[in-house]
Each structure stands twice: as structure tokens, then as C-alpha cells.
Amino acid sequence: MGTIIAILLVIVCLLLILMILVQNSKGGGLASGFAASQIMGVRKTADFLEKATWVLASSLVVLVLITNFIRPVRTGERQETPEEIKAKQQTSAPALPSAPPPPQNPSPEGGQQPEQPK
């Protein structure tokens, strides 16, 4: 599904670029090429190009929003399946607290330990 929408996005973008480049801001553009024959008339051609541009721009926005909602959400971490979570819980038993280490030989007066021969 994502591939189809990506292809549609590329097609809409290319058509939108074409429509914008064909238009002329001063009323020329594609309409000026038909000045001799006037197949559709100058005003009708400009209306068609303007409506086509709006339709393509709107469809581009809609396709981008659709892509945002259907794309898979990826985080930096791999999510575990419920089976993996159960297996992990069964294999890892809670660790019992260990006994504290036995105390060292008490030091003589003054709080210093006697030096051991090397």
C-alpha cells in the first residue's frame, strides 16, 4: 500500500510541476501558444490550468496525510512479541538477595589495619 501511495505522490508532484511551469503569471504561458488557432480560448485555458493546479495541490496534501497515517511507526528499539516477553519472564527467575560479605578481620586500635608481608 505504501509503495502505491509513493508512486502516486511522485506522479502528482511531476504533474504539479508541469502545471506550474506551463502557466505564465501575466496571462501568457500555454494560452499564448494557441493565439493563432484559439482552440479553447485564452481565458478557458487559464481557468483549466488554475483548476488543475488546485486539484493537484489538494491531492498532494491528501496523499501526504494518508502516507502519514499508514506508515509504520519505527522507534530505535525492536519491539518484542508477546511470546518473547513470556519466554523471558519464565526463564528469568527473580534473584534472591545475597548475604552481605563476611566482615574482614577487625582492625587494631587506631582504625588502621596491620600491613601484610609481601
Long-range contacts (C-beta under 8 A, 24 or more apart in sequence): 1-70, 2-67, 2-70, 2-71, 5-63, 5-66, 5-67, 5-70, 6-67, 8-63, 9-60, 9-63, 9-64, 9-67, 12-56, 12-59, 12-60, 12-63, 13-60, 15-56, 16-53, 16-56, 16-57, 16-60, 19-49, 19-52, 19-53, 19-56, 20-53, 22-49, 23-49, 23-50, 23-53
